[in-house]
Amino acid sequence: MWSSRLLFVLAATGSAVGLGNIWKFPYITGENGGGAFVLVYLICIAAIGIPVMIAEVLMGRAGRQSPINTLRTLVRDSGTSSFWTLIGWMGVLAGFLILSYYAVIAGWAVSYVFRLGGGAFVGADGELSSGIFNDFLANPWEVLLWHSLFMVATIIIVARGVVRGLQVAVRWLMPILLVLLIGLVGYAAVYGDFAAGVAFLFSFDASKLSWAGTLTAMGHAFFTLSLGMGAIMAYGAYLQSNTSISSTVITIGTLDTVVALAAGLAIFPIVFAVEGLAPGEGPGLMFQTLPIAFGNLPGGTVLGALFFLLVSFAAITSAISLTEPALTYLVERYNAKRSRVAISLGSFCWLLGIGTVLSFNTWADAKLFGLTFFEVVDYLSYKVMLPLGGMLIALFAGWVLSKQTVVDQLGFEDGMKWTLWRTGIAFAAPAGIVIVFVYTIYQSFG
Ligand code: TRP
């Protein structure tokens, strides 16, 4: 059991705030043209993300086991088809796929702690910064080294049990990360082209909107809130019975959104002020922009190293939650030791991650449907499995679970809050997901 509501908020926020906010959100915003994408993303967070997160927490607390066994219990109690346990199984697979590449990118961040600390970016411009990044990625052994280091660290924390280490880390590190991020926004405001950055993020240009971009925004809403695969369900299983789920979830969603927008405001003004950088840079965006700021800032060597250290911590508190559904299930199923399961799961995941390591060098030209190995794994998990998982969760919580179970968990059964919840979970979320899926397929193949 989490020792307080605050600790649940911290753990769930630790899971939510990660590479998704600081690395992924800016680069997919850049690739999808800015403001219109951001608006769709915010709508997806509010109309789909928040209701699905409430559903995950309430299902987790109602079942109080690993997601797979929680679903089995809920299916039994409501006398429906065991089809719904698919949510749990697909979540285990999605978590596995995501962690395989998440650990690789987190490894990049860890290596940047040392690069910045070593002064590699002092006085850097766009060309130097991009050069350092591209040289780094071209060397698979070096990337593999940092990837392995990150995976080992994750396995150690997971093996020792989440609660003590994780809670302490999250309680101290998240606020520092936020402060540093806001400091970087300040730097971007003074030295970058802040007006261009803000305009890019917040000006709405409907012509830049596509269904493929909308699917990305929706996938990202799930990813950034850690939804669709049972991670939050697993955390909800340890939540005390008297904590209000709805207000807690809204707090978590707000914190996560603030961090993502701050990252965008730190990165895009630099992109527009520095020659040789473009918003559509792709996965390297954060690694090429922020070091320029640090390289030209008094004390930037230390601050830069600290910043990437905190990004690495944010990544590890997320990585842990990606293993949680599979881990708790295997522990329950085989009555196995947590540490054993953590090592085996982590090793398999590490092995799969090598494909992502090579996607940026040796295998860069090996493509399936025009996508590299990394992009295939990313596409499957991020744009297919998470939204699909989220939709099944919404349908289950909205239409299958008995009203009594839901009311017991939420603590209200009429009024404004109830109407909002019903509309979100039973209608907006499933319909929104289906519409985005159908139109994306239509647009890609039609
Ligand atoms: N939310 C994390 C991020 O933004 C990533 C993450 C952690 C995640 N656990 C998850 C994504 C579960 C999907 C599902 O970096």
Residues whose N, C-alpha, C, O or C-beta is under 5 A from the ligand:
A	BS01	LIG	S15 A16 V17 G18 L19 G20 N21 F222 F223 T224 L225 S226 L227 M229 A231 S318 S321 L322
